[in-house]
Amino acid sequence: MEPRSHSSSEARSRVLETADRLFYQEGIRAVGIDRIVAEAGVAKMTLYHHFPSKDELILATLRHREERVMEFFRSALARHGELGKDPIQSFFAAFEEWLSSGGFRGCAFQNAAVELADPDHPGARFAREHKLRFSALLRGLVAETLGKEAPELVPVLALLVEGAIVTAVVHQQPEAAQIARDAALALLAAAKAS
């Protein structure tokens, strides 16, 4: 029984990795189940055993993507923090790395929210919830930098981040992270001074 469970887990992982890559590169609606099955090297029944519908696969893929994104930021924040950068500087250094990474095609959650036209689709709801969790990460970094008295800056920083992502994709300008960083640091400096 153990090898079968392990094999099943490997098949599920291959499906998730394949769906994540294809959905991100080509779009959720553009990629069909047959393509995912073929590229993951699994039987269609295996895919449907783990994900009874494409909507469930979309949701699981977004959850998988969130784990990877948050792990990237946790690791990069720690790495930049060890170099002596404050939490906000560390965040924007990590952010610039992400925008400059090969194959960058924007935020998978922004993309999903736009592509899944129904705001009640489980994937669209998850995308909104992810943005709330990402804002909570920013809130924690602002609190570490300025103290808890500056929560009003979090929505502004979140807007700078979201706008930089779109700019980086539309104009192929990862330097948008630097512009967002400079604006954020100016806002934080003004908040510290007041």
Backbone as numpy.savetxt, mean C-alpha at the origin, in Angstrom:
# Nx Ny Nz CAx CAy CAz Cx Cy Cz
-0.95 -36.18 5.74 -1.76 -34.97 5.74 -0.91 -33.70 5.74
0.21 -33.70 6.41 1.04 -32.50 6.49 1.50 -32.01 5.12
2.03 -32.90 4.24 2.45 -32.41 2.93 1.31 -31.81 2.13
0.12 -32.38 2.24 -1.02 -31.84 1.50 -1.35 -30.43 1.96
-1.36 -30.22 3.28 -1.63 -28.89 3.83 -0.56 -27.90 3.39
0.69 -28.33 3.43 1.79 -27.47 3.01 1.66 -27.12 1.53
1.32 -28.12 0.72 1.13 -27.91 -0.72 -0.03 -26.95 -0.97
-1.10 -27.12 -0.21 -2.26 -26.25 -0.34 -1.89 -24.81 0.01
-1.07 -24.67 1.05 -0.63 -23.34 1.45 0.26 -22.71 0.39
1.13 -23.53 -0.23 1.98 -23.03 -1.31 1.14 -22.59 -2.50
0.12 -23.36 -2.84 -0.75 -23.01 -3.96 -1.48 -21.71 -3.67
-1.98 -21.56 -2.46 -2.67 -20.32 -2.07 -1.72 -19.13 -2.19
-0.50 -19.30 -1.71 0.50 -18.22 -1.79 0.81 -17.87 -3.23
0.95 -18.88 -4.10 1.24 -18.61 -5.51 0.10 -17.84 -6.16
-1.13 -18.23 -5.82 -2.30 -17.51 -6.37 -2.28 -16.06 -5.91
-2.05 -15.84 -4.62 -2.03 -14.47 -4.09 -0.91 -13.64 -4.71
0.28 -14.21 -4.79 1.41 -13.48 -5.38 1.14 -13.15 -6.85
0.57 -14.11 -7.57 0.28 -13.90 -8.99 -0.81 -12.85 -9.16
-1.89 -12.98 -8.40 -2.99 -12.02 -8.50 -2.50 -10.62 -8.11
-1.71 -10.54 -7.07 -1.18 -9.24 -6.64 -0.37 -8.59 -7.76
0.54 -9.36 -8.34 1.39 -8.83 -9.42 0.56 -8.40 -10.62
-0.36 -9.25 -11.06 -1.15 -8.94 -12.25 -2.15 -7.82 -12.02
-2.84 -7.84 -10.89 -3.79 -6.77 -10.59 -3.06 -5.43 -10.54
-1.88 -5.41 -9.94 -1.13 -4.16 -9.81 -0.61 -3.69 -11.16
-0.08 -4.60 -11.96 0.50 -4.22 -13.25 -0.55 -3.87 -14.29
-1.67 -4.60 -14.30 -2.61 -4.48 -15.41 -4.01 -4.02 -15.02
-4.33 -4.10 -13.75 -5.66 -3.70 -13.29 -6.50 -4.89 -12.89
-7.34 -4.69 -11.92 -8.16 -5.77 -11.37 -9.14 -6.31 -12.40
-9.84 -5.42 -13.08 -10.86 -5.86 -14.03 -10.26 -6.45 -15.31
-9.05 -6.04 -15.65 -8.42 -6.50 -16.90 -7.89 -7.93 -16.80
-7.70 -8.42 -15.57 -7.10 -9.74 -15.38 -8.18 -10.73 -14.97
-8.31 -11.79 -15.76 -9.30 -12.82 -15.47 -8.74 -13.96 -14.64
-9.63 -14.74 -14.10 -9.27 -15.90 -13.29 -8.41 -16.88 -14.09
-8.76 -17.11 -15.35 -7.99 -18.06 -16.17 -6.53 -17.65 -16.27
-6.27 -16.38 -16.40 -4.88 -15.89 -16.48 -4.15 -16.12 -15.18
-4.81 -15.86 -14.07 -4.19 -16.06 -12.76 -3.87 -17.54 -12.56
-4.82 -18.41 -12.90 -4.65 -19.85 -12.78 -3.44 -20.30 -13.61
-3.37 -19.84 -14.84 -2.28 -20.24 -15.74 -0.93 -19.78 -15.21
-0.84 -18.52 -14.79 0.46 -17.99 -14.35 0.86 -18.48 -12.97
-0.12 -18.83 -12.13 0.20 -19.36 -10.80 0.52 -20.85 -10.88
0.14 -21.49 -11.97 0.41 -22.91 -12.12 -0.44 -23.77 -11.20
-1.71 -23.38 -11.03 -2.64 -24.16 -10.20 -3.88 -24.50 -11.03
-4.63 -25.46 -10.55 -5.90 -25.79 -11.19 -6.95 -24.77 -10.78
-7.91 -24.56 -11.65 -8.99 -23.60 -11.33 -9.70 -24.01 -10.04
-9.89 -25.32 -9.85 -10.55 -25.80 -8.62 -9.74 -25.43 -7.38
-8.41 -25.44 -7.52 -7.55 -25.07 -6.39 -7.77 -23.60 -6.04
-7.80 -22.75 -7.05 -8.05 -21.33 -6.81 -9.40 -21.15 -6.12
-10.44 -21.78 -6.66 -11.77 -21.60 -6.07 -11.91 -22.27 -4.70
-11.06 -23.24 -4.42 -11.05 -23.83 -3.08 -10.62 -22.78 -2.05
-9.63 -21.97 -2.41 -9.11 -20.95 -1.49 -9.88 -19.64 -1.58
-10.38 -19.33 -2.78 -11.07 -18.06 -3.01 -12.33 -18.36 -3.83
-13.48 -18.51 -3.17 -14.70 -18.94 -3.87 -15.19 -18.01 -4.98
-14.70 -16.76 -5.01 -15.11 -15.84 -6.07 -13.96 -14.88 -6.37
-14.05 -14.22 -7.50 -13.02 -13.23 -7.82 -13.04 -12.10 -6.80
-14.23 -11.73 -6.34 -14.30 -10.66 -5.33 -13.55 -11.05 -4.06
-13.65 -12.33 -3.66 -12.91 -12.76 -2.47 -11.41 -12.78 -2.74
-11.02 -13.11 -3.95 -9.61 -13.06 -4.32 -9.10 -11.61 -4.31
-9.90 -10.70 -4.81 -9.52 -9.28 -4.80 -9.28 -8.82 -3.36
-10.21 -9.14 -2.47 -10.07 -8.73 -1.08 -8.84 -9.36 -0.43
-8.63 -10.65 -0.65 -7.46 -11.33 -0.08 -6.17 -10.74 -0.64
-6.18 -10.38 -1.91 -4.99 -9.79 -2.54 -4.69 -8.42 -1.94
-5.72 -7.63 -1.69 -5.50 -6.33 -1.07 -4.98 -6.48 0.36
-5.49 -7.47 1.08 -4.97 -7.73 2.43 -3.49 -8.12 2.37
-3.18 -8.97 1.41 -1.79 -9.41 1.20 -0.91 -8.20 0.86
-1.39 -7.35 -0.01 -0.63 -6.15 -0.41 -0.41 -5.25 0.80
-1.45 -5.08 1.62 -1.30 -4.23 2.80 -0.21 -4.75 3.73
-0.17 -6.05 3.94 0.87 -6.62 4.79 2.25 -6.28 4.24
2.43 -6.41 2.94 3.72 -6.13 2.32 4.08 -4.65 2.40
3.10 -3.78 2.15 3.35 -2.33 2.20 3.71 -1.90 3.62
2.95 -2.37 4.59 3.21 -1.95 5.97 4.55 -2.51 6.46
4.89 -3.73 6.04 6.19 -4.28 6.41 7.32 -3.47 5.78
7.15 -3.07 4.53 8.15 -2.23 3.87 8.36 -0.95 4.68
7.26 -0.28 5.05 7.39 0.99 5.77 7.97 0.78 7.17
7.55 -0.26 7.87 8.13 -0.52 9.21 9.64 -0.72 9.11
10.05 -1.53 8.16 11.48 -1.83 7.99 12.25 -0.57 7.57
11.73 0.16 6.60 12.41 1.36 6.11 12.46 2.45 7.18
11.38 2.59 7.96 11.38 3.58 9.05 12.47 3.25 10.07
12.58 1.98 10.41 13.60 1.57 11.37 15.00 1.83 10.81
15.20 1.48 9.55 16.51 1.67 8.91 16.90 3.14 8.87
15.96 4.00 8.47 16.25 5.43 8.40 16.37 6.05 9.79
15.61 5.53 10.74 15.72 6.00 12.12 17.10 5.71 12.70
17.66 4.56 12.34 19.00 4.21 12.81 20.06 5.15 12.24
19.73 5.83 11.13 20.66 6.80 10.54 20.52 8.18 11.18
19.66 8.28 12.20 19.52 9.53 12.94 18.41 10.45 12.46
17.60 9.97 11.53 16.51 10.82 11.03 15.34 10.76 12.01
14.62 11.89 12.13 13.44 11.86 12.99 12.35 11.06 12.27
11.26 10.73 12.97 10.23 9.86 12.37 9.65 10.37 11.05
9.40 11.67 10.95 8.82 12.20 9.71 9.85 12.17 8.57
11.09 12.53 8.86 12.13 12.44 7.83 12.33 10.99 7.40
12.29 10.08 8.35 12.40 8.65 8.02 11.26 8.21 7.12
10.05 8.67 7.45 8.90 8.30 6.62 9.09 8.78 5.19
9.46 10.04 5.01 9.58 10.57 3.65 10.76 9.97 2.89
11.81 9.56 3.60 12.91 8.84 2.94 12.40 7.48 2.44
11.62 6.79 3.26 11.02 5.51 2.85 10.03 5.73 1.71
9.26 6.77 1.81 8.26 7.10 0.79 8.92 7.33 -0.57
10.03 8.07 -0.55 10.76 8.32 -1.80 11.31 7.01 -2.37
11.80 6.12 -1.51 12.27 4.81 -1.98 11.14 4.08 -2.71
9.96 4.11 -2.10 8.81 3.39 -2.66 8.42 3.98 -4.02
8.33 5.31 -4.10 7.94 5.95 -5.37 8.99 5.73 -6.46
10.23 5.51 -6.07 11.32 5.32 -7.03 11.55 3.85 -7.39
10.82 2.95 -6.73 11.06 1.52 -6.96 10.65 1.11 -8.37
11.32 0.12 -8.88 11.03 -0.38 -10.22 9.60 -0.91 -10.31
8.95 -0.62 -11.40 7.59 -1.11 -11.60 6.52 -0.34 -10.82
6.91 0.78 -10.21 5.93 1.54 -9.43 4.79 1.98 -10.34
3.57 1.64 -9.95 2.38 1.99 -10.70 1.32 2.58 -9.77
1.80 3.34 -8.82 0.88 4.00 -7.90 0.55 3.15 -6.70
-0.45 3.58 -6.01 -0.91 2.90 -4.80 -1.97 1.88 -5.20
-1.75 0.64 -4.84 -2.71 -0.42 -5.19 -4.09 -0.13 -4.59
-4.13 0.58 -3.48 -5.40 0.86 -2.82 -6.13 2.01 -3.50
-5.39 3.03 -3.93 -6.01 4.08 -4.75 -6.54 3.45 -6.04
-5.71 2.62 -6.68 -6.10 1.99 -7.93 -7.37 1.16 -7.75
-7.41 0.38 -6.69 -8.58 -0.48 -6.43 -9.82 0.37 -6.18
-9.69 1.42 -5.39 -10.85 2.27 -5.08 -11.41 2.90 -6.34
-10.54 3.27 -7.28 -11.00 3.88 -8.53 -11.61 2.81 -9.44
-10.94 1.67 -9.53 -11.38 0.64 -10.46 -12.65 -0.08 -10.01
-12.80 -0.27 -8.73 -13.99 -0.94 -8.21 -15.05 0.13 -7.98
-15.81 0.40 -9.00 -16.73 1.55 -9.00 -17.75 1.50 -7.87
-18.13 0.32 -7.43 -19.12 0.19 -6.36 -18.43 0.45 -5.02
-18.79 1.53 -4.33 -18.14 1.84 -3.06 -18.40 0.79 -1.98
-19.41 -0.07 -2.21 -19.70 -1.13 -1.24 -18.99 -2.44 -1.56
-18.26 -2.48 -2.66 -17.49 -3.68 -2.98 -16.52 -3.93 -1.82
-16.35 -5.17 -1.38 -15.43 -5.44 -0.26 -14.02 -4.90 -0.50
-13.55 -4.93 -1.74 -12.22 -4.39 -2.03 -12.17 -2.89 -1.90
-13.23 -2.20 -2.32 -13.28 -0.74 -2.19 -13.35 -0.34 -0.71
-14.13 -1.09 0.06 -14.19 -0.81 1.50 -12.83 -1.04 2.15
-12.16 -2.12 1.77 -10.85 -2.40 2.34 -9.86 -1.30 1.98
-9.93 -0.81 0.74 -9.03 0.27 0.31 -9.22 1.50 1.20
-10.48 1.85 1.49 -10.75 3.00 2.38 -10.21 2.73 3.79
-10.44 1.50 4.27 -9.96 1.14 5.61 -8.43 1.18 5.66
-7.79 0.75 4.59 -6.32 0.80 4.54 -5.85 2.25 4.68
-6.51 3.16 3.99 -6.10 4.57 4.06 -6.24 5.10 5.48
-7.24 4.64 6.22 -7.39 5.03 7.62 -6.24 4.47 8.45
-5.87 3.21 8.19 -4.75 2.62 8.93 -3.44 3.32 8.57
-3.28 3.70 7.32 -2.06 4.40 6.91 -2.01 5.79 7.57
-3.17 6.44 7.67 -3.22 7.73 8.38 -2.88 7.56 9.86
-3.26 6.43 10.43 -2.90 6.17 11.83 -1.39 6.04 11.98
-0.72 5.45 10.98 0.74 5.39 10.98 1.31 6.82 10.98
0.79 7.66 10.10 1.24 9.06 10.06 0.97 9.77 11.38
-0.20 9.52 11.96 -0.55 10.14 13.24 0.48 9.79 14.31
0.90 8.53 14.32 1.91 8.09 15.29 3.24 8.79 15.06
3.61 8.96 13.79 4.88 9.62 13.48 4.84 11.10 13.84
3.71 11.75 13.59 3.55 13.15 13.98 3.62 13.28 15.50
2.95 12.37 16.21 2.98 12.42 17.68 4.41 12.23 18.21
5.18 11.32 17.57 6.57 11.12 17.99 7.40 12.37 17.74
7.09 13.08 16.68 7.88 14.25 16.29 7.46 15.50 17.06
6.15 15.72 17.18 5.65 16.97 17.77 4.94 16.79 19.09
4.59 15.60 19.43 3.74 15.38 20.58 2.30 15.24 20.11
1.45 14.86 21.00 0.07 14.54 20.63 -0.78 15.77 20.35
-0.22 16.95 20.53 -1.02 18.17 20.34 -1.15 18.58 18.88
-0.62 17.82 17.96 -0.65 18.25 16.56 -1.42 17.30 15.63
-2.54 16.73 16.07 -3.25 15.78 15.21 -3.88 16.44 13.97
-4.08 17.75 14.02 -4.69 18.43 12.86 -3.77 18.41 11.64
-2.50 18.13 11.84 -1.57 18.04 10.71 -1.69 16.73 9.94
-2.24 15.71 10.57 -2.29 14.39 9.94 -3.09 14.39 8.63
-4.29 14.97 8.58 -5.00 14.98 7.29 -4.25 15.74 6.20
-3.54 16.79 6.59 -2.77 17.56 5.62 -1.60 16.71 5.09
-0.90 16.03 5.98 0.20 15.16 5.56 -0.32 14.02 4.69
-1.46 13.45 5.06 -2.05 12.37 4.27 -2.37 12.86 2.86
-2.87 14.08 2.75 -3.17 14.65 1.43 -1.89 14.87 0.63
-0.84 15.33 1.28 0.45 15.49 0.59 0.95 14.15 0.06
0.82 13.11 0.87 1.26 11.78 0.47 0.43 11.26 -0.70
-0.89 11.35 -0.59 -1.76 10.86 -1.67 -1.51 11.63 -2.97
-1.35 12.93 -2.86 -1.08 13.73 -4.05 0.26 13.41 -4.68
1.26 13.15 -3.85 2.58 12.79 -4.36 2.53 11.46 -5.09
1.74 10.52 -4.59 1.60 9.22 -5.27 1.02 9.42 -6.66
-0.06 10.17 -6.75 -0.71 10.40 -8.05 0.25 11.14 -8.99
0.92 12.16 -8.49 1.87 12.91 -9.31 2.98 12.01 -9.81
3.51 11.16 -8.94 4.59 10.25 -9.34 4.16 9.32 -10.46
2.90 8.89 -10.44 2.41 7.99 -11.49 2.08 8.76 -12.77
1.29 9.79 -12.66 0.81 10.51 -13.83 1.96 11.17 -14.59
2.87 11.80 -13.86 3.96 12.54 -14.49 5.29 11.79 -14.49
5.26 10.55 -13.96 6.50 9.76 -13.86 7.58 10.56 -13.14
7.19 11.14 -11.99 8.10 11.98 -11.22 8.16 11.53 -9.76
9.06 10.58 -9.45 9.18 10.18 -8.05 9.66 11.31 -7.15
10.19 12.39 -7.77 10.61 13.56 -6.97 9.44 14.18 -6.24
8.23 13.80 -6.59 7.05 14.31 -5.87 7.17 14.02 -4.38
7.86 12.94 -4.02 8.08 12.62 -2.60 8.88 13.72 -1.91
9.86 14.28 -2.61 10.67 15.35 -2.04 9.86 16.63 -1.85
9.00 16.92 -2.81 8.14 18.10 -2.70 7.19 17.94 -1.51
6.59 16.74 -1.39 5.70 16.48 -0.26 6.47 16.56 1.06
7.68 16.02 1.08 8.52 16.08 2.29 8.79 17.51 2.69
9.22 18.34 1.72 9.55 19.73 2.03 8.33 20.48 2.58
7.17 20.25 1.97 5.94 20.89 2.47 5.60 20.40 3.87
5.75 19.10 4.10 5.44 18.53 5.43 6.39 19.09 6.49
7.68 19.15 6.16 8.64 19.67 7.13 8.39 21.15 7.44
7.98 21.92 6.43 7.64 23.32 6.66 6.43 23.43 7.61
5.43 22.57 7.39 4.24 22.58 8.26 4.63 22.19 9.70
5.47 21.18 9.81 5.88 20.74 11.16 6.70 21.82 11.86
7.58 22.49 11.11 8.38 23.57 11.70 7.48 24.70 12.18
6.47 25.04 11.39 5.53 26.09 11.80 4.74 25.67 13.04
4.36 24.38 13.09 3.62 23.89 14.26 4.51 23.91 15.51
5.77 23.57 15.37 6.70 23.60 16.50 6.91 25.01 17.01
6.95 25.96 16.06 7.20 27.35 16.43 6.01 27.98 17.15
4.82 27.46 16.89 3.63 28.10 17.50 3.30 27.53 18.85
